[in-house]
Amino acid sequence: MNEELIFIIDSTRELMQNAITHLEKEFRNIRAGKASPTMLGGVTVDYYGSQTPLSQVANINTMDAHTITVQPWEKKMLHEIEKAIMIANLGFNPMNNGEVIIINVPVLTEERRRDLSKQAKMEAENAKIGIRNDRREAMQEIKKADASEDMKANAEIDIQKLTDKFSLEVDELYKVKDQEIMKV
């Protein structure tokens, strides 16, 4: 197979792997009941005029399975951090005791579990759409490539195999996450 087709296949594999990596990151943000510092991973705080990840202005820990504590390195950041957590719309109600921000992670109701499952399904579907878009672009590149028709056909088969493999991986990841969400 010529170098151009090999490059197209390799770059498509990399793009599809990035879709999987992104899906795993999104799944980590979907909480399944147990408190975890990663739940606040997407929160950014206004730190002297610039948006800064919460983990860079405070220590984030879990006291128990239902409590997250956020201890800012500068006391005057307490209100900014509290505001940022509220703005992030994670469904948390932070409490400020003057030293630390305490977040009680509520136990998930059946309805909330279903909502989270739908959210996970949507993220999985978005990953599959990304994978299919990567396939479509690769197929267009292959058609333009300077190679024999047999080589192009083989490259298209390889791209389809990659698409099937990564789509199956998305399904497996969703299945695991859905079980985690629905487990009481």
Stockholm file with secondary structure:
# STOCKHOLM 1.0

chainA/1-184         MNEELIFIIDSTRELMQNAITHLEKEFRNIRAGKASPTMLGGVTVDYYGSQTPLSQVANINTMDAHTITVQPWEKKMLHEIEKAIMIANLGFNPMNNGEVIIINVPVLTEERRRDLSKQAKMEAENAKIGIRNDRREAMQEIKKADASEDMKANAEIDIQKLTDKFSLEVDELYKVKDQEIMKV
#=GR chainA/1-184 SS CCHHHHHHHHHHHHHHHHHHHHHHHHHHHSCCSSCCGGGGTTCEEEETTEEEEGGGTEEEEEEETTEEEEEESSGGGHHHHHHHHHHTTCSCCCEECSSCEEEECCCCCHHHHHHHHHHHHHHHHHHHHHHHHHHHHHHHHHHHSSSCHHHHHHHHHHHHHHHHHHHHHHHHHHHHHHHHHHCC
#=GC SS_cons         CCHHHHHHHHHHHHHHHHHHHHHHHHHHHSCCSSCCGGGGTTCEEEETTEEEEGGGTEEEEEEETTEEEEEESSGGGHHHHHHHHHHTTCSCCCEECSSCEEEECCCCCHHHHHHHHHHHHHHHHHHHHHHHHHHHHHHHHHHHSSSCHHHHHHHHHHHHHHHHHHHHHHHHHHHHHHHHHHCC
//
